[in-house]
């Protein structure tokens, strides 16, 4: 049970990190001037 919970937490952290990266990349594409700052 602890392993399943730990795995779910890890998956959630990875998913959140991937989402954050995607948002940053999308922002960089839509506004390259802002990304350089």
ChimeraX commands (.cxc) that place a marker at each C-alpha (Angstrom):
marker #1 position 0.00,0.00,0.00 radius 0.5
marker #1 position 2.84,2.40,0.86 radius 0.5
marker #1 position 4.58,1.56,-2.43 radius 0.5
marker #1 position 1.43,2.33,-4.46 radius 0.5
marker #1 position 0.99,5.65,-2.66 radius 0.5
marker #1 position 4.66,6.54,-3.17 radius 0.5
marker #1 position 4.43,5.60,-6.86 radius 0.5
marker #1 position 1.32,7.77,-7.30 radius 0.5
marker #1 position 3.02,10.71,-5.59 radius 0.5
marker #1 position 6.08,10.28,-7.81 radius 0.5
marker #1 position 3.91,10.11,-10.95 radius 0.5
marker #1 position 2.05,13.24,-9.89 radius 0.5
marker #1 position 5.33,15.10,-9.32 radius 0.5
marker #1 position 6.65,14.06,-12.74 radius 0.5
marker #1 position 3.36,15.03,-14.40 radius 0.5
marker #1 position 3.39,18.43,-12.69 radius 0.5
marker #1 position 7.01,18.99,-13.76 radius 0.5
marker #1 position 6.22,18.02,-17.36 radius 0.5
marker #1 position 3.20,20.34,-17.38 radius 0.5
marker #1 position 5.33,23.21,-16.06 radius 0.5
marker #1 position 7.95,22.58,-18.77 radius 0.5
marker #1 position 5.24,22.51,-21.45 radius 0.5
marker #1 position 3.81,25.82,-20.19 radius 0.5
marker #1 position 7.26,27.43,-20.20 radius 0.5
marker #1 position 7.98,26.14,-23.71 radius 0.5
marker #1 position 4.61,27.35,-25.00 radius 0.5
marker #1 position 5.25,30.77,-23.46 radius 0.5
marker #1 position 8.73,30.87,-25.03 radius 0.5
marker #1 position 7.30,30.06,-28.48 radius 0.5
marker #1 position 4.48,32.61,-28.22 radius 0.5
marker #1 position 6.74,35.33,-26.78 radius 0.5
marker #1 position 10.44,34.76,-27.62 radius 0.5
marker #1 position 11.43,38.26,-26.44 radius 0.5
marker #1 position 10.06,37.51,-22.98 radius 0.5
marker #1 position 11.88,34.16,-22.88 radius 0.5
marker #1 position 15.28,35.79,-23.51 radius 0.5
marker #1 position 14.88,38.08,-20.51 radius 0.5
marker link #1:1,2 radius 0.2
marker link #1:2,3 radius 0.2
marker link #1:3,4 radius 0.2
marker link #1:4,5 radius 0.2
marker link #1:5,6 radius 0.2
marker link #1:6,7 radius 0.2
marker link #1:7,8 radius 0.2
marker link #1:8,9 radius 0.2
marker link #1:9,10 radius 0.2
marker link #1:10,11 radius 0.2
marker link #1:11,12 radius 0.2
marker link #1:12,13 radius 0.2
marker link #1:13,14 radius 0.2
marker link #1:14,15 radius 0.2
marker link #1:15,16 radius 0.2
marker link #1:16,17 radius 0.2
marker link #1:17,18 radius 0.2
marker link #1:18,19 radius 0.2
marker link #1:19,20 radius 0.2
marker link #1:20,21 radius 0.2
marker link #1:21,22 radius 0.2
marker link #1:22,23 radius 0.2
marker link #1:23,24 radius 0.2
marker link #1:24,25 radius 0.2
marker link #1:25,26 radius 0.2
marker link #1:26,27 radius 0.2
marker link #1:27,28 radius 0.2
marker link #1:28,29 radius 0.2
marker link #1:29,30 radius 0.2
marker link #1:30,31 radius 0.2
marker link #1:31,32 radius 0.2
marker link #1:32,33 radius 0.2
marker link #1:33,34 radius 0.2
marker link #1:34,35 radius 0.2
marker link #1:35,36 radius 0.2
marker link #1:36,37 radius 0.2
view
